[in-house]
Amino acid sequence: MIDELQASKSCYFYRQKAPVTAAAITGLFRTIRATHTSPSNNLFSFIREPQGASFWSALCFQFDKTPAFLPGADDVIDRVTGYLLIVEHRDYVAIFKSQLEIPADFAKRHLQRISAQDVDRGLTSEASVFAKVRLRHMTLSRFALRSKTLEGENLQNNVGMASSARFAPLGYSFTEADEHFSTTPRTGRISLRADRAGYLGMVDFACSIIDRLQPRAGGPSSSPFLEAFARPLELSDLTANPTQLAVDTAILGQAIFDDKIIRLVKRDGGVYRELPKLEVDPILAELTGVLGIAKNVNGKLLLSKPATGVEVGEIAINKTRIALKRLTLPLLADVYVEDTQFALGADEDRVQLKQFIDKQDTFIILFDEPRFAYLDGSLYQDDSLINGGSQFLGYLFENAELATVTDEKGAFTAAQRMFDPDSTFGAVLSTVAPDDDVMVCDDLGDEWADFIGFRTDPAAPRITFYHAKHGDLTLGAGAFHVSVSQAIKNLGNLALPAAAMANKFALWDRLYSNGGVTTRIHRTCRGTPAASRTAVEFCRNAPHTFKRVAIVTSSLSKTAVEQAFKDIEAGRTPSPYFVQLYWLLSSFFAACTEVGAFGCVICQE
């Protein structure tokens, strides 16, 4: 009967953890049969048959199965035929299957998933031509595009590499030497587009792929197309040691104060009371410090404060995630997190803050190799962080006036006719946007940006959304979470939707009000209200309008960022806050690219 088997050349590849013996295969087949209803006699069964330097095993039988679309109809039964073909070759295992699954106990004992890097480097090369790739965005923002699929004749000619590092490929199809492959590296599935093959052809296919997957010292790397993307990794692939942990207090602060989706509470007698900002701020401040990670004599990964060496917690690297097992900072004691959709004290699923941080993966871990980072509950490798940051720096633009800024918006009086010159708002109008002939202030209310600038030059029309912020100089991401979220959330409004413009024009015709004070500052800061209407129509309809989104901030220095990259290139471990800043802003730049816009940061020199 096995001579009748015809199937596609598509299977799952694994490394062999423990030897696959005849007894192991016999036990596997018995277990599989026992898990199915009314199994027939085997249509075929072979155990570790030799073929050259390899062995293959096969099983096929029929069994009863209730149709998935009629789960309650016990009297309706499908008679299903399933098969397995297992190939052992060079310490690897390949599994072809239909309707039958490998039991978890066998997989845990004998199989180890191959890494995405092994698939990439084994199958692809400079000559590979990619026709389809499925991507996941490694963003920290809930407003950004999560995933996308690209298809084309040759994607290397169609995909902009400038934003690719913020995406991780989950699967792809490519052609090399007239063979068309598709693969999902994280599952180990590899397929070859070809005619169906008999069992010996399937064995030969599996062996040929395994030969290509063998590690080759100094061998060819993967395709440059794939190397332009960040790489999601299994924790089992991690080759570096954790050195630093930082709690993402910016995300926590945004969830508490801005989005108001959680609140911090403490027991007060028999009830819970919500902590005011005066009590929340010291808690976030205590969580802000970077903690060192070191392995003790028992192999535990302990957290400690670098300045004092005092132990304050422990992490554990598990198979699928890194767990924050313990965090014993004094101010966290008896602090709980509640969901604000429930009334105060009514959330029965409230958890301690330290448990919430672990459960929501609200922390970042860095390693002694800078290309690795664990954030948002996943491990990533991004080699662009250690290449000097030349591409990242190209998105940063210097403005000397931002060094004199002391406030975001300044103070307001009823007689005031312009924004304070030492505010970020004042800097936007004075030196940041000199080429915009129409400028409107869209701050407050249903704002798209703090300012919207229009350049109506017929040869080079441009729309710019300016998000103005002020803060102390830092290389951390905290100052950027709100502005990045606001910028990404409003990317669709770069199209200047006609249905929304009546309200916008009415707003831009008014004087600016803030803090209960109506000033003499015209919201149409440059040009006239009539000119703003003309500019909107012209820039919306011109097919060559350049769309730009600029975060204007006094809290960042381009020189400091450049020095941070030089330190990384020299082998120094970066601050986790800088790594978070890098990933956050890179995700912002990529999100802008996705809608045909250019994202940038205008900052201090």
C-alpha positions as a printed NumPy array, in Angstrom:
array([[  0.   ,   0.   ,   0.   ],
       [  2.839,   2.457,   0.673],
       [  3.743,   2.312,  -3.008],
       [  0.445,   4.133,  -3.632],
       [  1.403,   7.092,  -1.408],
       [  1.634,  10.377,  -3.332],
       [  2.053,  13.654,  -1.446],
       [  3.511,  17.144,  -1.828],
       [  7.082,  17.924,  -0.872],
       [  6.159,  19.818,   2.273],
       [  7.142,  18.84 ,   5.783],
       [  8.315,  20.013,   9.189],
       [ 11.982,  19.853,  10.164],
       [ 13.421,  19.399,  13.66 ],
       [ 16.718,  18.769,  15.345],
       [ 16.942,  15.427,  17.136],
       [ 17.143,  15.887,  20.923],
       [ 17.352,  12.206,  21.843],
       [ 17.977,   9.165,  19.623],
       [ 14.89 ,   7.938,  17.783],
       [ 15.033,   4.18 ,  18.31 ],
       [ 12.82 ,   1.427,  16.937],
       [ 11.232,   1.15 ,  20.384],
       [ 10.5  ,   4.888,  20.359],
       [  8.81 ,   4.699,  16.95 ],
       [  6.832,   1.621,  17.987],
       [  5.605,   3.397,  21.114],
       [  4.799,   6.517,  19.059],
       [  2.643,   4.578,  16.596],
       [  0.785,   2.804,  19.405],
       [  0.086,   6.129,  21.14 ],
       [ -1.202,   7.724,  17.939],
       [ -3.554,   4.835,  17.238],
       [ -4.809,   4.882,  20.828],
       [ -5.827,   8.534,  20.617],
       [ -8.211,   7.986,  17.679],
       [-11.697,   6.514,  17.611],
       [-12.259,   3.12 ,  15.961],
       [ -8.869,   2.845,  14.237],
       [ -8.71 ,   0.394,  11.364],
       [ -5.962,  -2.093,  10.743],
       [ -2.866,  -0.311,   9.493],
       [ -2.915,   0.328,   5.769],
       [  0.858,   0.394,   6.118],
       [  3.335,   0.518,   8.995],
       [  7.129,   0.616,   8.691],
       [  9.621,   1.206,  11.471],
       [ 13.091,   2.694,  10.785],
       [ 13.6  ,   1.353,   7.296],
       [ 17.108,   2.191,   6.01 ],
       [ 17.673,   4.212,   2.848],
       [ 21.287,   5.094,   2.291],
       [ 22.529,   6.9  ,   5.426],
       [ 18.972,   7.636,   6.55 ],
       [ 16.009,   5.894,   8.132],
       [ 12.317,   6.341,   7.481],
       [  9.204,   5.235,   9.314],
       [  5.613,   5.385,   8.111],
       [  2.107,   4.788,   9.449],
       [ -1.317,   4.953,   7.812],
       [ -4.751,   3.935,   9.089],
       [ -8.375,   5.037,   9.103],
       [-10.421,   6.302,  12.043],
       [-13.757,   7.918,  12.91 ],
       [-14.038,  11.654,  13.361],
       [-16.971,  13.965,  14.111],
       [-17.169,  16.79 ,  11.532],
       [-15.896,  20.047,  13.04 ],
       [-18.946,  21.899,  11.744],
       [-21.345,  19.44 ,  13.509],
       [-19.76 ,  19.117,  16.958],
       [-22.972,  18.022,  18.66 ],
       [-24.086,  15.461,  16.074],
       [-22.768,  12.236,  17.583],
       [-24.508,  10.146,  14.952],
       [-22.712,  11.893,  12.055],
       [-19.27 ,  10.381,  11.581],
       [-16.544,  10.883,   8.972],
       [-14.227,   7.998,   8.161],
       [-10.818,   9.671,   7.825],
       [ -7.519,   8.329,   6.526],
       [ -4.312,   9.737,   7.987],
       [ -0.628,   9.111,   7.474],
       [  2.793,   9.963,   8.903],
       [  6.177,   9.689,   7.224],
       [  9.156,  10.307,   9.53 ],
       [ 12.654,  10.723,   8.075],
       [ 15.806,  10.606,  10.229],
       [ 18.946,  12.047,   8.66 ],
       [ 22.117,  13.528,  10.175],
       [ 20.651,  14.223,  13.625],
       [ 17.594,  15.868,  12.094],
       [ 14.014,  14.642,  11.795],
       [ 11.566,  15.539,   9.02 ],
       [  7.844,  14.819,   9.394],
       [  5.302,  14.582,   6.569],
       [  1.755,  14.258,   7.826],
       [ -1.941,  14.442,   7.08 ],
       [ -4.716,  14.071,   9.703],
       [ -2.276,  12.625,  12.256],
       [ -0.271,  14.606,  14.832],
       [  2.856,  13.873,  16.832],
       [  1.999,  13.519,  20.556],
       [  3.453,  16.167,  22.858],
       [  5.411,  13.653,  24.971],
       [  7.283,  12.303,  21.933],
       [  7.975,  15.802,  20.627],
       [  9.253,  16.969,  24.012],
       [ 11.611,  14.015,  24.334],
       [ 12.951,  13.694,  20.796],
       [ 12.337,  16.876,  18.78 ],
       [ 13.753,  20.374,  18.946],
       [ 12.534,  23.072,  16.572],
       [ 15.215,  24.364,  14.248],
       [ 15.984,  28.062,  14.447],
       [ 14.804,  30.633,  11.938],
       [ 18.455,  31.487,  11.302],
       [ 19.212,  27.896,  10.289],
       [ 16.353,  27.986,   7.795],
       [ 17.377,  31.385,   6.414],
       [ 21.056,  30.562,   6.077],
       [ 20.505,  27.029,   4.85 ],
       [ 17.972,  27.776,   2.151],
       [ 18.607,  31.317,   0.943],
       [ 21.541,  33.159,  -0.575],
       [ 22.336,  36.301,  -2.548],
       [ 20.796,  34.606,  -5.588],
       [ 17.397,  34.086,  -3.941],
       [ 14.522,  36.022,  -5.506],
       [ 11.679,  36.679,  -3.074],
       [  8.114,  36.758,  -4.354],
       [  6.15 ,  36.844,  -1.079],
       [  6.895,  37.709,   2.532],
       [  4.614,  37.853,   5.562],
       [  5.78 ,  40.422,   8.118],
       [  5.071,  41.296,  11.737],
       [  5.663,  44.841,  12.958],
       [  7.773,  44.989,  16.126],
       [  6.113,  48.168,  17.328],
       [  5.443,  49.276,  20.889],
       [  2.425,  51.314,  19.805],
       [ -1.09 ,  49.914,  19.646],
       [ -1.887,  52.376,  16.828],
       [  0.673,  51.031,  14.35 ],
       [  0.129,  48.439,  11.63 ],
       [  0.667,  44.999,  13.213],
       [  1.313,  42.838,  10.173],
       [  1.315,  42.843,   6.398],
       [  1.956,  40.551,   3.448],
       [  3.949,  41.697,   0.432],
       [  3.899,  40.049,  -2.994],
       [  5.801,  40.918,  -6.146],
       [  7.998,  39.598,  -8.922],
       [ 11.148,  40.511,  -7.002],
       [ 10.521,  42.142,  -3.628],
       [ 14.11 ,  43.3  ,  -3.273],
       [ 13.301,  45.836,  -5.987],
       [  9.987,  46.888,  -4.414],
       [ 10.483,  47.012,  -0.629],
       [ 12.074,  50.056,   0.988],
       [ 14.837,  48.802,   3.247],
       [ 14.791,  51.991,   5.316],
       [ 11.831,  50.777,   7.345],
       [ 12.355,  47.026,   7.071],
       [ 14.318,  46.656,  10.305],
       [ 11.116,  47.257,  12.258],
       [  9.485,  44.194,  10.698],
       [ 10.196,  40.536,  11.351],
       [  9.52 ,  37.991,   8.574],
       [  7.175,  35.225,   9.719],
       [  7.147,  33.358,   6.409],
       [  8.289,  33.809,   2.827],
       [  8.426,  32.312,  -0.661],
       [ 11.429,  32.538,  -2.946],
       [ 12.97 ,  31.096,  -6.08 ],
       [ 16.551,  29.89 ,  -6.426],
       [ 18.072,  27.835,  -9.243],
       [ 14.609,  27.406, -10.804],
       [ 13.221,  25.883,  -7.601],
       [ 10.375,  27.602,  -5.764],
       [ 10.384,  27.23 ,  -1.967],
       [  8.075,  28.513,   0.731],
       [  8.741,  28.339,   4.433],
       [  7.571,  29.375,   7.859],
       [ 10.891,  29.436,   9.742],
       [  9.474,  29.535,  13.257],
       [  7.528,  26.299,  12.717],
       [ 10.214,  24.592,  10.647],
       [  7.851,  24.02 ,   7.714],
       [  9.563,  23.965,   4.302],
       [  7.823,  23.26 ,   0.997],
       [  9.028,  22.848,  -2.579],
       [  6.666,  23.601,  -5.448],
       [  6.823,  20.374,  -7.438],
       [  4.763,  17.42 ,  -8.589],
       [  3.555,  15.019,  -5.932],
       [  6.108,  12.395,  -5.042],
       [  6.099,   8.831,  -3.78 ],
       [  7.476,   7.934,  -0.39 ],
       [ 11.06 ,   7.484,  -1.615],
       [ 10.938,  10.859,  -3.384],
       [  9.672,  12.417,  -0.166],
       [ 12.526,  10.835,   1.774],
       [ 15.044,  12.154,  -0.758],
       [ 13.517,  15.646,  -0.551],
       [ 13.758,  15.664,   3.253],
       [ 17.378,  14.512,   3.162],
       [ 18.348,  17.139,   0.579],
       [ 16.874,  19.93 ,   2.721],
       [ 18.568,  18.584,   5.861],
       [ 21.913,  18.564,   4.016],
       [ 21.405,  22.254,   3.244],
       [ 20.504,  23.035,   6.87 ],
       [ 23.8  ,  21.724,   8.208],
       [ 25.881,  24.411,   9.991],
       [ 28.757,  25.537,   7.803],
       [ 31.667,  27.347,   9.41 ],
       [ 32.442,  30.378,   7.279],
       [ 29.686,  29.341,   4.896],
       [ 27.418,  31.681,   2.965],
       [ 25.051,  33.915,   4.912],
       [ 21.382,  34.269,   4.189],
       [ 19.911,  36.567,   1.58 ],
       [ 20.666,  40.292,   2.044],
       [ 16.925,  40.793,   1.63 ],
       [ 16.246,  38.866,   4.856],
       [ 19.165,  40.423,   6.704],
       [ 17.503,  43.833,   6.319],
       [ 14.705,  42.705,   8.652],
       [ 14.775,  42.237,  12.399],
       [ 14.636,  38.634,  13.472],
       [ 12.24 ,  37.177,  16.032],
       [ 14.009,  34.438,  17.965],
       [ 12.995,  31.473,  20.034],
       [ 14.453,  31.724,  23.523],
       [ 16.154,  28.402,  22.844],
       [ 18.18 ,  30.227,  20.164],
       [ 19.524,  32.831,  22.6  ],
       [ 23.322,  32.774,  22.766],
       [ 23.854,  35.782,  25.051],
       [ 23.603,  36.407,  28.779],
       [ 21.087,  38.886,  30.26 ],
       [ 22.762,  41.879,  31.891],
       [ 20.124,  44.575,  32.515],
       [ 16.401,  44.887,  33.17 ],
       [ 14.271,  48.014,  33.049],
       [ 10.56 ,  48.306,  33.763],
       [  8.737,  50.209,  31.03 ],
       [  7.438,  52.962,  33.3  ],
       [  6.504,  55.126,  30.302],
       [  3.933,  52.529,  29.226],
       [  2.682,  52.204,  32.803],
       [  2.391,  55.971,  33.198],
       [  0.53 ,  56.301,  29.911],
       [ -1.909,  53.53 ,  30.887],
       [ -2.576,  55.19 ,  34.263],
       [ -2.6  ,  58.913,  33.476],
       [ -3.266,  59.294,  29.747],
       [ -5.266,  56.287,  28.574],
       [ -6.746,  55.737,  32.071],
       [ -7.226,  52.008,  31.439],
       [ -5.729,  50.915,  34.77 ],
       [ -5.468,  52.388,  38.267],
       [ -3.228,  51.626,  41.231],
       [ -4.978,  50.8  ,  44.481],
       [ -4.163,  49.813,  48.06 ],
       [ -6.167,  48.176,  50.804],
       [ -7.578,  50.66 ,  53.267],
       [ -9.342,  48.776,  56.002],
       [-11.878,  46.523,  54.347],
       [-11.937,  48.421,  51.017],
       [ -9.552,  49.56 ,  48.299],
       [ -8.607,  53.176,  47.67 ],
       [ -7.201,  54.581,  44.439],
       [ -3.702,  56.044,  44.703],
       [ -3.504,  59.701,  43.651],
       [ -0.771,  60.973,  41.344],
       [  1.153,  62.186,  44.394],
       [  1.563,  58.542,  45.487],
       [  1.851,  57.002,  42.009],
       [  4.788,  59.193,  40.946],
       [  7.203,  57.861,  43.643],
       [  6.247,  54.283,  42.706],
       [  7.037,  54.899,  39.04 ],
       [ 10.249,  56.67 ,  40.062],
       [ 11.331,  53.627,  42.083],
       [ 10.616,  51.382,  39.101],
       [ 12.586,  53.62 ,  36.735],
       [ 16.07 ,  52.552,  37.773],
       [ 17.99 ,  50.046,  35.643],
       [ 18.594,  46.769,  37.48 ],
       [ 21.605,  44.569,  36.938],
       [ 21.235,  40.841,  36.219],
       [ 23.774,  38.293,  37.437],
       [ 23.75 ,  34.52 ,  37.865],
       [ 24.448,  33.243,  41.393],
       [ 26.154,  29.994,  42.373],
       [ 22.823,  28.14 ,  42.14 ],
       [ 22.248,  29.314,  38.579],
       [ 19.472,  31.759,  39.483],
       [ 19.301,  35.065,  37.594],
       [ 19.08 ,  37.707,  40.306],
       [ 18.221,  41.389,  39.973],
       [ 20.14 ,  43.976,  41.942],
       [ 20.585,  47.724,  42.183],
       [ 23.912,  48.562,  40.481],
       [ 24.823,  51.345,  42.926],
       [ 24.448,  49.249,  46.082],
       [ 24.433,  45.649,  44.872],
       [ 21.298,  45.015,  46.941],
       [ 19.294,  42.098,  45.562],
       [ 15.723,  43.089,  44.669],
       [ 14.347,  40.324,  42.462],
       [ 14.765,  37.401,  40.117],
       [ 13.984,  36.474,  36.521],
       [ 13.735,  33.07 ,  34.867],
       [ 14.296,  32.278,  31.188],
       [ 11.656,  29.708,  30.311],
       [ 10.959,  27.952,  27.037],
       [  8.54 ,  30.532,  25.677],
       [  9.071,  33.694,  27.731],
       [ 11.189,  35.416,  30.338],
       [  9.343,  35.632,  33.642],
       [  9.775,  38.279,  36.303],
       [  9.571,  35.888,  39.239],
       [ 10.198,  38.37 ,  42.013],
       [ 10.511,  42.148,  42.482],
       [ 10.841,  43.348,  46.079],
       [ 11.052,  47.121,  45.843],
       [  9.659,  48.718,  49.047],
       [  7.101,  51.042,  47.457],
       [  5.517,  48.16 ,  45.52 ],
       [  4.339,  46.41 ,  48.674],
       [  0.545,  45.992,  48.751],
       [  0.064,  47.968,  45.521],
       [ -2.509,  46.42 ,  43.182],
       [ -3.639,  47.118,  39.613],
       [ -7.331,  47.342,  38.74 ],
       [ -9.025,  47.617,  35.366],
       [-10.879,  50.948,  35.165],
       [-13.835,  49.381,  33.384],
       [-14.866,  48.202,  36.86 ],
       [-15.897,  50.45 ,  39.731],
       [-13.241,  51.104,  42.36 ],
       [-12.738,  47.911,  44.366],
       [-15.009,  45.821,  42.093],
       [-12.293,  44.234,  39.909],
       [-12.076,  40.691,  41.28 ],
       [ -9.121,  39.965,  38.967],
       [ -6.918,  42.73 ,  40.388],
       [ -3.279,  41.686,  40.715],
       [ -0.277,  43.057,  42.532],
       [  1.686,  45.61 ,  40.536],
       [  4.753,  43.357,  40.344],
       [  2.545,  40.543,  38.977],
       [  0.977,  42.933,  36.473],
       [  4.443,  43.925,  35.199],
       [  5.266,  40.251,  34.669],
       [  1.897,  39.283,  33.182],
       [  1.855,  42.198,  30.723],
       [  5.585,  41.861,  29.864],
       [  6.053,  45.515,  30.801],
       [  9.837,  45.287,  30.969],
       [ 12.914,  45.264,  28.751],
       [ 15.924,  42.968,  29.069],
       [ 19.282,  43.59 ,  27.412],
       [ 22.136,  41.157,  26.961],
       [ 25.912,  41.157,  26.719],
       [ 25.461,  41.168,  22.931],
       [ 23.69 ,  44.418,  21.922],
       [ 21.94 ,  42.921,  18.903],
       [ 19.571,  41.022,  21.205],
       [ 16.665,  42.617,  23.044],
       [ 13.702,  41.149,  24.901],
       [ 10.72 ,  43.47 ,  24.921],
       [  6.977,  43.249,  24.636],
       [  7.264,  39.579,  25.644],
       [  9.426,  38.501,  22.689],
       [ 13.096,  38.096,  21.872],
       [ 14.491,  39.925,  18.844],
       [ 17.776,  40.277,  17.046],
       [ 18.443,  43.53 ,  15.217],
       [ 21.942,  43.934,  13.817],
       [ 21.243,  47.503,  12.697],
       [ 21.699,  48.65 ,  16.302],
       [ 25.422,  47.823,  16.142],
       [ 26.222,  49.203,  12.69 ],
       [ 26.763,  52.756,  13.885],
       [ 23.154,  53.874,  13.489],
       [ 23.853,  55.768,  10.27 ],
       [ 20.395,  55.043,   8.887],
       [ 18.643,  55.947,  12.157],
       [ 20.576,  59.217,  12.445],
       [ 19.31 ,  60.198,   9.008],
       [ 15.857,  60.694,  10.546],
       [ 17.128,  63.196,  13.134],
       [ 17.463,  66.891,  12.213],
       [ 19.211,  69.494,  14.356],
       [ 17.775,  72.859,  15.355],
       [ 19.944,  75.148,  17.484],
       [ 17.02 ,  77.174,  18.856],
       [ 15.662,  74.138,  20.713],
       [ 18.585,  74.434,  23.171],
       [ 17.039,  77.671,  24.513],
       [ 13.552,  76.246,  25.006],
       [ 12.299,  76.193,  28.611],
       [  8.654,  75.156,  28.174],
       [  6.384,  73.404,  25.681],
       [  3.755,  76.11 ,  25.159],
       [  4.725,  78.949,  27.486],
       [  2.42 ,  81.103,  29.592],
       [ -0.686,  82.862,  28.25 ],
       [ -2.311,  86.264,  28.746],
       [ -5.338,  87.869,  27.161],
       [ -3.139,  90.408,  25.348],
       [ -0.648,  87.872,  23.964],
       [ -0.24 ,  87.826,  20.163],
       [  2.405,  85.11 ,  19.703],
       [  3.696,  82.047,  21.476],
       [  6.601,  82.599,  23.872],
       [  9.878,  82.538,  21.893],
       [ 11.488,  80.236,  24.487],
       [  8.736,  77.594,  24.086],
       [  8.719,  74.657,  21.679],
       [  5.596,  76.15 ,  20.085],
       [  7.486,  79.392,  19.528],
       [ 10.461,  77.538,  18.023],
       [  8.211,  75.708,  15.548],
       [  6.975,  79.009,  14.155],
       [ 10.309,  80.85 ,  14.232],
       [ 12.934,  78.451,  12.856],
       [ 11.612,  74.884,  12.583],
       [  9.15 ,  75.481,   9.723],
       [ 10.484,  78.369,   7.626],
       [  9.436,  76.821,   4.295],
       [  5.737,  76.511,   5.141],
       [  3.797,  79.448,   3.742],
       [  0.657,  78.49 ,   5.694],
       [  0.781,  77.382,   9.354],
       [ -2.184,  76.559,  11.556],
       [ -2.26 ,  75.658,  15.248],
       [ -4.415,  72.535,  15.729],
       [ -3.57 ,  72.073,  19.416],
       [ -6.244,  70.841,  21.885],
       [ -9.618,  69.258,  21.243],
       [ -9.735,  66.782,  18.359],
       [ -6.206,  67.667,  17.364],
       [ -4.314,  66.014,  14.536],
       [ -1.067,  67.705,  15.514],
       [  0.075,  70.756,  17.465],
       [  0.724,  72.541,  14.164],
       [ -0.009,  71.713,  10.548],
       [  2.209,  73.31 ,   7.917],
       [  1.499,  73.65 ,   4.201],
       [  4.031,  74.411,   1.513],
       [  2.111,  75.359,  -1.63 ],
       [  5.033,  75.531,  -4.046],
       [  3.554,  73.915,  -7.206],
       [  6.84 ,  72.12 ,  -7.87 ],
       [  7.137,  70.63 ,  -4.369],
       [  3.933,  70.821,  -2.288],
       [  4.2  ,  69.491,   1.248],
       [  2.034,  68.786,   4.312],
       [  3.72 ,  68.526,   7.717],
       [  2.174,  67.497,  11.019],
       [  4.299,  68.968,  13.843],
       [  4.102,  67.412,  17.337],
       [  5.894,  69.789,  19.699],
       [  7.273,  68.59 ,  23.05 ],
       [  9.633,  69.845,  25.732],
       [ 11.62 ,  68.056,  28.412],
       [ 14.999,  67.554,  29.998],
       [ 17.677,  66.088,  27.754],
       [ 17.488,  62.302,  27.823],
       [ 18.338,  59.217,  25.805],
       [ 15.25 ,  57.431,  27.106],
       [ 11.923,  56.704,  25.449],
       [  9.713,  58.116,  28.21 ],
       [  9.537,  61.573,  26.642],
       [  8.366,  60.122,  23.333],
       [  5.606,  57.606,  24.104],
       [  2.76 ,  60.122,  24.071],
       [  3.965,  62.042,  21.014],
       [  4.686,  58.857,  19.038],
       [  1.264,  57.424,  19.888],
       [ -0.423,  60.691,  18.904],
       [  1.57 ,  60.895,  15.668],
       [  0.837,  57.311,  14.608],
       [ -2.839,  57.587,  15.558],
       [ -3.251,  60.581,  13.218],
       [ -1.338,  59.301,  10.172],
       [ -4.609,  58.753,   8.298],
       [ -5.435,  62.442,   8.652],
       [ -2.463,  63.361,   6.444],
       [ -4.956,  62.818,   3.615],
       [ -6.891,  65.844,   4.939],
       [-10.283,  64.052,   4.708],
       [-12.875,  66.395,   3.241],
       [-15.581,  65.334,   5.698],
       [-13.505,  66.624,   8.628],
       [-12.36 ,  69.905,   7.14 ],
       [-15.415,  72.069,   7.933],
       [-14.769,  71.662,  11.665],
       [-11.065,  72.242,  11.149],
       [-11.569,  75.442,   9.185],
       [-13.912,  76.724,  11.902],
       [-11.266,  75.966,  14.553],
       [ -8.452,  77.582,  12.589],
       [-10.511,  80.782,  12.232],
       [-10.522,  81.279,  16.007],
       [ -8.129,  82.779,  18.521],
       [ -6.068,  80.361,  20.6  ],
       [ -7.366,  79.532,  24.105],
       [ -5.561,  77.575,  26.788],
       [ -6.015,  77.199,  30.525],
       [ -9.147,  79.349,  30.515],
       [ -7.341,  82.251,  28.819],
       [ -8.334,  83.424,  25.34 ],
       [ -5.264,  85.049,  23.801],
       [ -4.855,  87.296,  20.769],
       [ -2.872,  84.499,  19.024],
       [ -4.543,  83.579,  15.734],
       [ -4.716,  79.837,  15.152],
       [ -3.882,  80.546,  11.523],
       [ -0.381,  81.586,  12.517],
       [  1.005,  82.169,   9.039],
       [ -1.104,  83.153,   6.064],
       [ -4.856,  83.822,   6.239],
       [ -7.902,  81.619,   6.866],
       [ -8.692,  81.855,   3.151],
       [ -5.117,  80.802,   2.344],
       [ -5.476,  77.763,   4.646],
       [ -8.536,  76.602,   2.696],
       [ -6.7  ,  77.006,  -0.587],
       [ -3.634,  75.211,   0.784],
       [ -5.709,  72.236,   1.962],
       [ -7.391,  71.834,  -1.415],
       [ -4.15 ,  72.198,  -3.339],
       [ -2.068,  69.831,  -1.187],
       [ -4.836,  67.245,  -0.96 ],
       [ -5.322,  67.076,  -4.722],
       [ -1.71 ,  67.385,  -5.889],
       [ -0.497,  63.807,  -6.582],
       [  3.109,  64.738,  -5.797],
       [  2.436,  66.236,  -2.339],
       [  5.144,  65.187,   0.104],
       [  3.744,  64.13 ,   3.496],
       [  5.869,  64.581,   6.587],
       [  5.375,  63.978,  10.324],
       [  7.83 ,  65.723,  12.635],
       [  8.264,  65.317,  16.378],
       [  9.844,  68.584,  17.517],
       [ 11.494,  68.161,  20.896],
       [ 14.022,  69.828,  23.152],
       [ 14.545,  66.581,  25.101],
       [ 16.851,  64.889,  22.587],
       [ 20.306,  65.712,  21.241],
       [ 21.445,  64.272,  17.919],
       [ 25.068,  64.459,  19.069],
       [ 24.235,  62.39 ,  22.156],
       [ 22.446,  59.793,  20.019],
       [ 25.423,  59.613,  17.668],
       [ 27.77 ,  59.09 ,  20.631],
       [ 25.529,  56.31 ,  21.975],
       [ 25.848,  54.461,  18.675],
       [ 29.628,  54.923,  18.707],
       [ 29.744,  53.424,  22.197],
       [ 27.71 ,  50.425,  21.041],
       [ 29.951,  49.982,  18.009],
       [ 32.944,  50.016,  20.367],
       [ 31.443,  47.123,  22.316],
       [ 29.884,  48.957,  25.267],
       [ 26.483,  47.782,  26.514],
       [ 23.793,  50.376,  25.781],
       [ 21.279,  51.599,  28.321],
       [ 17.975,  49.72 ,  28.066],
       [ 16.256,  53.092,  27.893],
       [ 18.267,  54.005,  24.802],
       [ 17.419,  50.658,  23.203],
       [ 13.747,  51.345,  23.932],
       [ 14.09 ,  54.849,  22.425],
       [ 15.705,  53.356,  19.326],
       [ 12.949,  50.779,  18.87 ],
       [ 10.137,  53.223,  19.604],
       [ 11.323,  55.885,  17.17 ],
       [ 12.237,  53.302,  14.524],
       [  8.696,  51.946,  14.755],
       [  7.391,  55.493,  14.319],
       [  9.548,  56.018,  11.211],
       [  8.356,  52.689,   9.791],
       [  4.686,  53.45 ,  10.505],
       [  5.019,  56.712,   8.58 ],
       [  6.626,  54.913,   5.656],
       [  3.666,  52.525,   5.546],
       [  1.305,  55.4  ,   4.679],
       [  3.687,  57.064,   2.233],
       [  4.901,  59.688,   4.692],
       [  8.309,  60.617,   6.086],
       [  8.669,  60.545,   9.851],
       [ 11.444,  62.485,  11.525],
       [ 12.578,  64.06 ,  14.795],
       [ 13.719,  67.691,  14.97 ],
       [ 15.864,  68.051,  18.076],
       [ 18.823,  69.776,  19.672],
       [ 22.235,  69.657,  18.049]])
